[in-house]
């Protein structure tokens, strides 16, 4: 397996986890009557983190998202636990 295969595999895994995250927060937002603007803002912030050129996600940004969007803390935790490499 080449390095490019590993990168593609990692990118696919991230995409799958991101889609799973979106589905989770969508369900939570609908069930708990979360403001649509908050839901959209969370999607935007997480997508921005995923698309950033930085190799690792800034822990301060992750912490901020957890504090600001506490209604989505479980999906956020699962998402970041599965896509952030342990160093």
N, C-alpha and C positions, 0 to 999 in steps of 0.2 A: 504494500500500500504506500503510495507516494504522499508527500506533504500536501500536495494540492487536493488529494482525495480526503485527507483528514480535515482540511479547511472547508471543503464543500460539505462534508458530513457535519461539521460543527455548525455551519451556516444553516443547514437544513434543520438540525435539532433546535437551534435558536428560533427559526421561523415557526416550527411546530409548537414550541413552548409559548411563543408570543400569541399565536392563534388560540391556544388553550386558555391563556390569560385573558384575552379579549372576550372569549365566550363566558368565562367565569365572572368577570366584572360586569358584563352585560346582564347576566342573570341576577347578580346581586343588586345592581342598579334598578332593574325592573321590579324585583320583589320588594325592595326597601324604599321605593319611590325616591331614589337619588336624583338630584337635579341633573338634567341632561348635559348642561354646560360643565359640571364637575366631572361627569363620566368622560366627556370628550377631552377635557383638559388632561385627565389622567392618561388616556390613550396617547395623547400628543406627547406628554412628558416621557412616557416609557418608550415610545417609538424614537424619540429624540436621543435617548440614552443608547438604544440599540444601534442607531445609525451614526453615532458619533465616531470620529476617527480614532478616539482613544481606545487602546487595547483593553483596558480594564474600566469598569464602571466606578465612578467616584462614589465612595461610601457616604459622603455627605449628601449627595443627590438622592441616593437610595433612602437614607434616613429621612430626608425632607419629604419624599413621597409617602413614606409610611406614616409620618406625623400628619401631613395635610390630608391624606386620603385614608384615614383610619378605617373607613368602611370597607376598604379593599385590602386590608393588611394580610389576610391569609393568601389570596392569589398573588400578591406582591412577593410575599415570603417564598412561596413555592417557585415562582418565576425566577427570582434572583438566586435562589439556592440551586436551581438546575442549570443556569446559564453563566454564573460567575465562577471562573475556575478557582479552585482552592490552591493557594500558593504555599 
